[in-house]
Amino acid sequence: MVWRGSPIQEKTHLKDRFELILSEILRAEWTDDVSYHFGASKAFLERAGQVIEDFDLAIAAHALARGAILVTSNRKPMQRLPNIDLEDWGPSVEGAAP
């Protein structure tokens, strides 16, 4: 779709579309418990010399804070975290180790 309007109209149109998307997407809040798990996990990984990306760690911290299962196809770095429940729903490769 090509938008043909003034820059102000285009900005308003994009803002309205963005707000519509935000209203439809469920998001987990960043709580104090998430902050605790993020900090504790980051410190644990740094002491072990096995850091992972902060965005991955943020996702893991949400799962840990909620006691949820983290579904990911990026298991290798996440397995470094103690007490995290992981599931991989990615396509299985025949003959590959789980």
Contacts in CASP RR format, 6 or more apart in sequence:
PFRMAT RR
TARGET T0000
AUTHOR 0000-0000-0000
METHOD contacts of the structure
MODEL  1
MVWRGSPIQEKTHLKDRFELILSEILRAEWTDDVSYHFGASKAFLERAGQ
VIEDFDLAIAAHALARGAILVTSNRKPMQRLPNIDLEDWGPSVEGAAP
3 9 0 8 1.000
3 10 0 8 1.000
3 13 0 8 1.000
28 34 0 8 1.000
28 62 0 8 1.000
28 66 0 8 1.000
30 62 0 8 1.000
31 65 0 8 1.000
33 65 0 8 1.000
34 58 0 8 1.000
34 61 0 8 1.000
34 62 0 8 1.000
34 65 0 8 1.000
35 61 0 8 1.000
36 65 0 8 1.000
37 60 0 8 1.000
37 61 0 8 1.000
37 62 0 8 1.000
37 64 0 8 1.000
37 65 0 8 1.000
38 57 0 8 1.000
38 58 0 8 1.000
38 61 0 8 1.000
39 61 0 8 1.000
41 57 0 8 1.000
41 60 0 8 1.000
41 61 0 8 1.000
41 64 0 8 1.000
41 81 0 8 1.000
42 51 0 8 1.000
42 54 0 8 1.000
42 57 0 8 1.000
44 81 0 8 1.000
44 82 0 8 1.000
45 51 0 8 1.000
45 52 0 8 1.000
45 57 0 8 1.000
45 80 0 8 1.000
45 81 0 8 1.000
48 80 0 8 1.000
50 80 0 8 1.000
52 60 0 8 1.000
52 77 0 8 1.000
52 78 0 8 1.000
52 80 0 8 1.000
53 77 0 8 1.000
56 74 0 8 1.000
56 77 0 8 1.000
56 78 0 8 1.000
59 70 0 8 1.000
59 72 0 8 1.000
60 70 0 8 1.000
60 78 0 8 1.000
60 81 0 8 1.000
60 84 0 8 1.000
62 68 0 8 1.000
63 69 0 8 1.000
63 70 0 8 1.000
63 84 0 8 1.000
63 85 0 8 1.000
64 81 0 8 1.000
64 83 0 8 1.000
64 84 0 8 1.000
67 85 0 8 1.000
68 85 0 8 1.000
69 85 0 8 1.000
69 86 0 8 1.000
69 87 0 8 1.000
70 78 0 8 1.000
70 84 0 8 1.000
70 85 0 8 1.000
70 86 0 8 1.000
70 87 0 8 1.000
71 86 0 8 1.000
71 87 0 8 1.000
71 88 0 8 1.000
71 89 0 8 1.000
72 78 0 8 1.000
72 86 0 8 1.000
72 87 0 8 1.000
72 88 0 8 1.000
73 88 0 8 1.000
73 89 0 8 1.000
73 90 0 8 1.000
75 86 0 8 1.000
75 88 0 8 1.000
78 84 0 8 1.000
78 86 0 8 1.000
79 86 0 8 1.000
END
